[in-house]
């Protein structure tokens, strides 16, 4: 019984470590966030939940951020969403 409990604990510990590696936090520059808030766009609809790390579909046009060429943005449900231009993944959402 102890071995089963130990194996289960190890499995959960290892899977938690793998999950943590997927949650990469990117520090979006403050001027980029301010620009996005000051320049709202028409909202778009993204199928499913929009969350940090979610890829924005190719058919959604990203608006470039002039002084931060690594990032683009869209508004989803009237909220700004900043996206990495490299892989189209969401890196910032306002609360």
C-alpha positions as CSV (number, residue, x, y, z in Angstrom):
1,X,0.0,0.0,0.0
2,X,2.9,2.4,0.8
3,X,4.4,1.7,-2.5
4,X,1.2,2.6,-4.3
5,X,0.8,5.8,-2.4
6,X,4.5,6.7,-3.0
7,X,4.1,6.0,-6.7
8,X,1.0,8.1,-6.9
9,X,2.7,11.0,-5.1
10,X,5.7,10.8,-7.4
11,X,3.4,10.8,-10.5
12,X,1.6,13.9,-9.3
13,X,4.8,15.7,-8.4
14,X,6.3,14.9,-11.8
15,X,3.2,15.9,-13.7
16,X,3.0,19.2,-11.7
17,X,6.6,20.0,-12.7
18,X,5.8,19.4,-16.4
19,X,2.7,21.7,-16.2
20,X,4.8,24.4,-14.5
21,X,7.2,24.4,-17.4
22,X,4.4,25.1,-19.9
23,X,3.3,28.3,-18.0
24,X,5.9,30.7,-19.2
25,X,5.4,34.2,-18.0
26,X,6.5,37.0,-20.4
27,X,7.0,40.5,-19.1
28,X,5.3,42.8,-21.7
29,X,6.8,46.3,-21.6
30,X,4.7,48.9,-19.8
31,X,4.7,51.3,-22.8
32,X,3.2,48.4,-25.0
33,X,0.4,47.8,-22.4
34,X,-0.3,51.5,-22.3
35,X,-0.4,51.8,-26.1
36,X,-2.9,48.9,-26.3
37,X,-5.2,50.4,-23.7
38,X,-5.0,53.9,-25.4
39,X,-5.8,52.4,-28.9
40,X,-8.7,50.0,-28.5
41,X,-9.9,48.1,-31.6
42,X,-13.1,46.4,-32.6
43,X,-13.4,43.2,-30.6
44,X,-12.8,39.9,-32.2
45,X,-14.3,36.5,-31.3
46,X,-11.9,33.7,-30.4
47,X,-13.4,30.2,-30.3
48,X,-12.9,28.6,-26.9
49,X,-11.4,30.3,-23.9
50,X,-8.8,33.1,-24.4
51,X,-6.1,32.6,-21.8
52,X,-2.3,33.1,-21.3
53,X,-0.6,30.7,-23.6
54,X,-3.5,30.2,-26.0
55,X,-2.7,30.6,-29.6
56,X,-4.8,33.1,-31.6
57,X,-6.0,31.7,-34.9
58,X,-4.3,32.7,-38.1
59,X,-7.5,34.3,-39.4
60,X,-7.6,36.9,-36.6
61,X,-5.7,40.0,-37.7
62,X,-3.3,41.2,-35.1
63,X,-2.7,44.9,-34.7
64,X,1.0,45.7,-34.4
65,X,2.4,47.7,-31.5
66,X,4.7,50.4,-33.0
67,X,7.5,50.5,-30.4
68,X,7.2,46.8,-29.5
69,X,7.5,44.8,-32.8
70,X,7.5,41.5,-31.0
71,X,3.9,42.0,-29.9
72,X,0.6,42.6,-31.5
73,X,-2.9,42.9,-30.0
74,X,-6.6,42.4,-30.3
75,X,-9.5,43.1,-28.1
76,X,-11.6,40.1,-26.9
77,X,-14.8,40.8,-25.1
78,X,-13.8,44.5,-24.8
79,X,-10.5,43.5,-23.1
80,X,-7.0,44.0,-24.5
81,X,-5.1,40.9,-25.3
82,X,-1.4,41.1,-26.2
83,X,0.0,38.4,-28.4
84,X,3.5,37.3,-29.3
85,X,4.0,37.9,-33.0
86,X,6.5,34.9,-33.1
87,X,4.0,32.2,-32.2
88,X,0.6,34.1,-31.9
89,X,0.3,33.0,-28.3
90,X,-1.4,35.3,-25.7
91,X,1.2,36.7,-23.4
92,X,-0.9,39.4,-21.6
93,X,-4.6,39.9,-20.7
94,X,-5.9,42.8,-18.7
95,X,-7.9,41.9,-15.6
